[in-house]
Amino acid sequence: MIKNVIILCLLPLSVFATADGPTFYGVEGVAKGHHLTLREKPTFDATPITYIPHNTICLENLGCQGGISLKDFQTLSENELAKKIKENPRWCKIKYNSTIGWAFGKFLTEKPCP
């Protein structure tokens, strides 16, 4: 009986540990000489806070919203995926140096921070 209690207690902890996403992002898909805009809110028309260079790493992940689910990715056609992504873009709240704001998730990828 005690073993069952321990297993049940450990199971939720492992789920929480992997459910938060990566610890750090890097900018990817932004051309050299260009930048990623960090905004006040998770919308394209929100006020820019600062600009992040194209090759930046160590952007701390503070959580994302929007985007597509794994189920959508696995079941929807390419056209349906494109429509869903356009309707519900992924935005991530990140910390860049000491500034916190929202970046368009299309240009963020998991990267280690040395």
N, C-alpha and C positions, 0 to 999 in steps of 0.2 A: 504493500500500500504506500509506503513512503517513496519508493522508486517512482510510482505513478505521479505522485505530487511533484517530485523534483522534475520529472520530464515535462509535465504540464507547465511548470513555472519557467523552465528554460526555453520552451518553444516560442512564446511571445517575445522574449528578449531577442532571439535570433531574427525574428521577423522585423522588429524595429531597427535592428542594426543594418539591414540591407535595404530598407524601404526609403531611406532619406536621399538616396542618390549619391553622386560623387562629392567629395569634400572640396575639390578644386576644379575649376575650368580653365581652359585656355581659349584664346580667340582663334578661330579657324574659318577660312573661307572669305576673309577680308583681304583685298588686294594690298600689296606693299605700297606704302605711301598714303593709305586710307586708314580709317578708324571705325571703331564700333561705338555708337552713341549710348551713354548711360543716361537713363531718363528718370524723372521723378515718379512716374506711374507706368504700369505695364500697357501702354498704348503708343502707337506711332506718332500721335499728335501731342504727347506729353512734353513738357519742358525739358530740354537737355540739361544735364547736370555737369557732365564732363565727357571727354572723348578718350577712348582707350585705343592705344596703338595696335596695329594689325597682328603683331607677334607677341602679345602679352600673355603671360601664364600666371598662375597663383591667384586667380580670381576666386575668392571664397564663395561657395554656394550657400545661399541663405534660403533656398527653396524656389521651386518653379510652379507655374500654373499654365493651364491650357495644353495644347498639343494633341497628339493622338495616343491612343492606348495600344498596347501590344496586340490586343484582339483586332482593333481596326487595321493595324499594319498587316496582320496575317490574313484578314478576310476581305478587305476592300480592294477594289480595282485601283489602278494607278490614277485614273481620273477622279474617282471618289475620294481617294486619299488627298489629292491636291486640293479638292474643294473643301474637305474637312479642315485641312491645315490652314487654308485661307480664312475660313470662318472662325477658327479657334487657334490663333497662333500661340506658340509657346514662348512665354516670357519668364526670365529667371531673375530673382533678386540676388544681387551679388555685392561683394565688398571689393572695391578696387582701391588699393592703398588704404586710406581711411574714409573713403567716400562710399556710401551705400545707395544703390539705385537699381533700376530695372534695365536689362539688356534683352534684345531679341534673341531667343534661344537657338535660332537657326545657325548663328555664328559662334556658338559655344560648344566645346567638346571636353570630355573628361581628360584632364592632364595632371600628372603628378607635380607637386610643388617641391622642388629640391630644398 
